[in-house]
Amino acid sequence: MTDNARILVVDDQPIVVDMIATVLAYHGFAVDTAGTAEQALRKAAEGHPDLVLLDAKLPDGDGMDVRRRLRADGSGAGIVFLASRDAGEDLVNGIAYGGDDWITKPFDADVLLTRVRALLSRDGATACERVLRYGDVELDQDTHEVRRAGEPVPLSRTEFEVLRCLLRNPGRVLSRAQIEAATGAADADAVVRSLRCELDRLGAPLIVTQRGFGYALRAGLP
């Protein structure tokens, strides 16, 4: 799914929202818009977007908080943060850790479309894909069910979110800080340990540790 995907644009500057919405609609995307955090959450619940373009700072909240609430509500939408050029390094790092991608404002239409299409078409775990798969593991983003080799894997909410974070980033090593920012986990190391216990009882080790860097899915699986 690419050009027929539904995208939610969230920014408190009407001129930015209008520009983005116009470009996306022209290229065939269905577009919803919001100017505040609460509007964004309501529109997401009503429209079930495939992708959210989310301002990092909103009048009534922080973009990272909106992302966490979307995930807590079960949304599997991809998230691209919009950050101003004068954003501090910590904010930019937080955006990179918490979202699927980020764009620095101002940006041109070609950059926007390239990022949006790349995320929607990403192999292995697209933002709008209901079931994420890696090897013999399947994670259903709608029903919140996880199976390995066809067998159900009982996971806590946090374990589910950490596994989803890894499945949506195949081939990438994610640091503890990245996992915690993306999922809201209080202690990523502890969650990964418990997640491994549940997954490894049904097959070969799936999550590997890159010492000094973080965690990744085992390489070489389809």
Beta strands, then each sheet from edge to edge (+ up, - down):
strand 1: 6-10
strand 2: 30-34
strand 3: 51-55
strand 4: 57-58
strand 5: 61-62
strand 6: 78-84
strand 7: 101-105
strand 8: 131-134
strand 9: 137-140
strand 10: 146-148
strand 11: 151-152
strand 12: 207-210
strand 13: 214-217
sheet 1: 2+ 1+ 3+ 6+ 7+
sheet 2: 4+ 5-
sheet 3: 8+ 9- 10+ 11-
sheet 4: 12+ 13-
end
